[in-house]
Amino acid sequence: MKIVLAGGKKITYYLAKNLISKGMAITIINKDKAFCEEMAKTLKALIIHGDASNLLILKKAEIFDNDIIVALTTRDQDNLIICELASKVLKVGKVFSLINDSENEQVFRKLGITNIINMSEIFSGVIEQRLSSYPIINLMPFEEGKALVIQIEVEEGFPIVGKMVKDLPFAEGALIGTVNRGGNVFIPHGDTVFEVGDRLLVICLPADQTHTMQAITGWD
């Protein structure tokens, strides 16, 4: 299996670098010749110079049904074309696309492209996280915003300290998925007692976020 990164520059470089470090086979397609030359010197990846929205260029990547392609250009129109060619002509198994304008998301979904990286949604989540009064480490929307995945570190004075899971006043739409305690990650059960320094991965419905955070932190 190979992963093809089509278009993009910085995001493509860092994504490729990360995936290569995990032993994955990477192909980069980019129409910027200078970028391709730099990537060829820097990364252990197959580099193809050309426009990924051109079927002939895509074919050079020799993508098969068990491969993955990620469209990362700054133009949603180009990303859509790349995904359409990859999925419907080349029959690539998994197709992912970056979307720069949220208004285009429904167009992608109607055409069957559901593995979407919505930049506006990501930045919105980051900004919301930074503006929040809660000591949240990370907050990301999940399943098109139907749920939230929140990472939070338990601090001294939080009402959750010393309490068991079964005693938490959580709504039905909230749960603690995992606890990271000193590098040891585990799934909490009813008798798990929380300690200062625990990093919690909390999953909740948007409507239950405020109540859930108050139950953990005690903050209004």
Secondary structure per residue as TSV (DSSP state, phi and psi in degrees):
chain	resnum	aa	ss	phi	psi
A	1	M	-	360.0	135.8
A	2	K	E	-122.5	157.6
A	3	I	E	-115.7	124.6
A	4	V	E	-104.3	124.2
A	5	L	E	-105.3	113.6
A	6	A	E	-105.3	117.3
A	7	G	S	79.6	-175.8
A	8	G	-	76.9	162.9
A	9	K	S	-128.6	-82.1
A	10	K	H	-59.3	-48.3
A	11	I	H	-62.4	-36.4
A	12	T	H	-66.8	-44.8
A	13	Y	H	-60.2	-51.1
A	14	Y	H	-69.1	-35.9
A	15	L	H	-66.3	-45.0
A	16	A	H	-61.9	-44.9
A	17	K	H	-58.7	-43.2
A	18	N	H	-66.4	-44.6
A	19	L	H	-68.8	-38.2
A	20	I	H	-63.2	-38.3
A	21	S	H	-63.8	-19.8
A	22	K	T	-96.7	10.0
A	23	G	T	84.8	15.5
A	24	M	-	-90.7	146.8
A	25	A	E	-83.4	123.6
A	26	I	E	-120.0	137.4
A	27	T	E	-121.2	132.6
A	28	I	E	-114.7	129.2
A	29	I	E	-115.4	124.4
A	30	N	E	-151.6	140.5
A	31	K	S	-86.9	-3.0
A	32	D	-	-88.7	109.1
A	33	K	H	-61.7	-43.0
A	34	A	H	-62.4	-39.6
A	35	F	H	-64.2	-43.1
A	36	C	H	-61.7	-42.2
A	37	E	H	-63.5	-40.3
A	38	E	H	-66.3	-42.3
A	39	M	H	-65.5	-35.4
A	40	A	H	-64.6	-32.1
A	41	K	H	-79.6	-30.6
A	42	T	H	-94.3	-38.2
A	43	L	-	-114.6	150.1
A	44	K	S	-88.6	76.5
A	45	A	S	-145.0	158.4
A	46	L	E	-80.3	124.3
A	47	I	E	-111.5	127.1
A	48	I	E	-119.3	121.5
A	49	H	E	-87.4	119.7
A	50	G	S	161.0	173.8
A	51	D	-	-89.3	115.8
A	52	A	T	-67.8	-13.5
A	53	S	T	-83.3	2.0
A	54	N	S	-98.9	122.3
A	55	L	H	-58.3	-38.2
A	56	L	H	-62.6	-37.5
A	57	I	H	-69.2	-43.1
A	58	L	H	-59.9	-38.5
A	59	K	H	-63.9	-28.1
A	60	K	H	-63.1	-24.5
A	61	A	T	-76.5	-10.7
A	62	E	-	49.8	58.5
A	63	I	-	-86.3	135.4
A	64	F	-	-119.1	179.0
A	65	D	T	-65.8	-20.2
A	66	N	T	-98.4	8.7
A	67	D	-	-94.7	174.3
A	68	I	E	-127.7	138.2
A	69	I	E	-124.2	138.6
A	70	V	E	-123.7	116.4
A	71	A	E	-86.9	119.2
A	72	L	-	-126.3	21.4
A	73	T	-	-73.3	167.9
A	74	T	S	-85.9	-1.2
A	75	R	-	-112.9	118.3
A	76	D	H	-60.9	-34.3
A	77	Q	H	-60.1	-43.5
A	78	D	H	-67.3	-40.3
A	79	N	H	-62.0	-38.7
A	80	L	H	-64.3	-44.7
A	81	I	H	-62.6	-44.6
A	82	I	H	-58.5	-45.7
A	83	C	H	-66.7	-40.6
A	84	E	H	-63.7	-45.9
A	85	L	I	-63.9	-43.3
A	86	A	I	-65.3	-45.2
A	87	S	I	-80.8	-40.2
A	88	K	I	-96.0	-27.1
A	89	V	I	-99.1	-49.3
A	90	L	S	-89.7	-8.2
A	91	K	-	58.6	39.4
A	92	V	-	-66.5	138.1
A	93	G	S	-64.5	-46.9
A	94	K	E	-128.9	127.2
A	95	V	E	-123.2	126.6
A	96	F	E	-119.2	148.7
A	97	S	E	-140.2	138.5
A	98	L	E	-79.1	136.9
A	99	I	E	-121.5	124.8
A	100	N	S	-90.2	-30.6
A	101	D	S	-114.8	116.4
A	102	S	G	-56.9	-28.4
A	103	E	G	-65.3	-18.1
A	104	N	G	-88.4	-6.1
A	105	E	H	-59.9	-44.0
A	106	Q	H	-64.9	-32.6
A	107	V	H	-62.4	-46.0
A	108	F	H	-60.7	-45.1
A	109	R	H	-66.0	-38.5
A	110	K	H	-63.7	-28.2
A	111	L	T	-90.6	6.9
A	112	G	T	89.3	8.0
A	113	I	-	-95.1	99.4
A	114	T	-	-107.2	-14.3
A	115	N	E	-86.8	87.3
A	116	I	E	-113.6	137.1
A	117	I	E	-108.3	99.3
A	118	N	E	-90.6	105.0
A	119	M	H	-62.5	-38.9
A	120	S	H	-62.4	-40.9
A	121	E	H	-67.2	-39.6
A	122	I	H	-64.2	-48.5
A	123	F	H	-65.4	-36.1
A	124	S	H	-61.9	-42.1
A	125	G	H	-64.2	-39.4
A	126	V	H	-65.7	-44.7
A	127	I	H	-63.4	-43.6
A	128	E	H	-60.1	-39.6
A	129	Q	H	-62.9	-44.2
A	130	R	H	-69.2	-32.1
A	131	L	H	-84.8	-15.3
A	132	S	-	-63.9	145.5
A	133	S	S	-79.9	-10.8
A	134	Y	S	-85.8	148.8
A	135	P	-	-78.4	62.0
A	136	I	E	-82.7	133.9
A	137	I	E	-82.3	-41.9
A	138	N	E	-153.7	142.2
A	139	L	E	-140.9	123.8
A	140	M	E	-136.1	136.0
A	141	P	E	-70.0	151.3
A	142	F	E	-136.2	144.5
A	143	E	T	52.7	58.0
A	144	E	T	58.6	34.4
A	145	G	T	83.8	4.2
A	146	K	T	-76.2	-15.5
A	147	A	E	-148.4	162.3
A	148	L	E	-121.9	140.7
A	149	V	E	-113.4	116.5
A	150	I	E	-120.6	132.2
A	151	Q	E	-108.2	127.6
A	152	I	E	-142.4	141.8
A	153	E	E	-100.3	130.4
A	154	V	-	-72.5	126.6
A	155	E	-	-111.0	163.3
A	156	E	T	-57.7	133.8
A	157	G	T	95.4	-10.6
A	158	F	-	-67.7	138.3
A	159	P	T	-63.8	-16.8
A	160	I	T	-75.1	-20.7
A	161	V	B	-62.2	126.4
A	162	G	T	84.1	-4.0
A	163	K	-	-94.4	154.9
A	164	M	B	-94.0	155.8
A	165	V	G	-53.4	-44.2
A	166	K	G	-66.1	-15.3
A	167	D	G	-98.1	-0.6
A	168	L	-	-75.4	135.5
A	169	P	-	-82.9	55.9
A	170	F	-	-82.7	149.1
A	171	A	-	-75.3	165.8
A	172	E	T	-63.3	-24.9
A	173	G	T	-89.2	25.4
A	174	A	E	-143.6	145.4
A	175	L	E	-157.0	159.6
A	176	I	E	-101.7	112.7
A	177	G	E	-76.5	-46.6
A	178	T	E	-143.3	159.6
A	179	V	E	-126.2	129.6
A	180	N	E	-106.2	109.0
A	181	R	E	-116.7	101.3
A	182	G	T	61.7	31.9
A	183	G	T	93.0	-10.5
A	184	N	E	-94.0	112.0
A	185	V	E	-98.0	129.9
A	186	F	E	-146.7	161.8
A	187	I	-	-91.6	122.2
A	188	P	-	-71.6	148.8
A	189	H	-	-116.1	-177.8
A	190	G	T	-56.4	-32.1
A	191	D	T	-96.1	3.7
A	192	T	-	-64.2	129.6
A	193	V	B	-104.2	130.6
A	194	F	B	-85.0	145.5
A	195	E	-	-125.8	158.5
A	196	V	T	-60.9	134.4
A	197	G	T	97.1	-13.4
A	198	D	-	-61.8	136.3
A	199	R	E	-103.7	118.9
A	200	L	E	-103.5	139.5
A	201	L	E	-105.5	106.8
A	202	V	E	-104.2	133.9
A	203	I	E	-117.4	127.0
A	204	C	E	-151.7	162.4
A	205	L	-	-76.4	147.6
A	206	P	G	-52.4	-37.3
A	207	A	G	-66.9	-21.5
A	208	D	G	-101.4	3.2
A	209	Q	H	-60.4	-50.5
A	210	T	H	-60.7	-48.0
A	211	H	H	-62.0	-41.1
A	212	T	H	-65.1	-45.3
A	213	M	H	-65.5	-36.0
A	214	Q	H	-65.9	-38.5
A	215	A	H	-65.1	-32.8
A	216	I	H	-82.9	-47.1
A	217	T	H	-98.2	-26.6
A	218	G	-	82.0	0.7
A	219	W	-	-81.9	144.7
A	220	D	-	-81.0	360.0
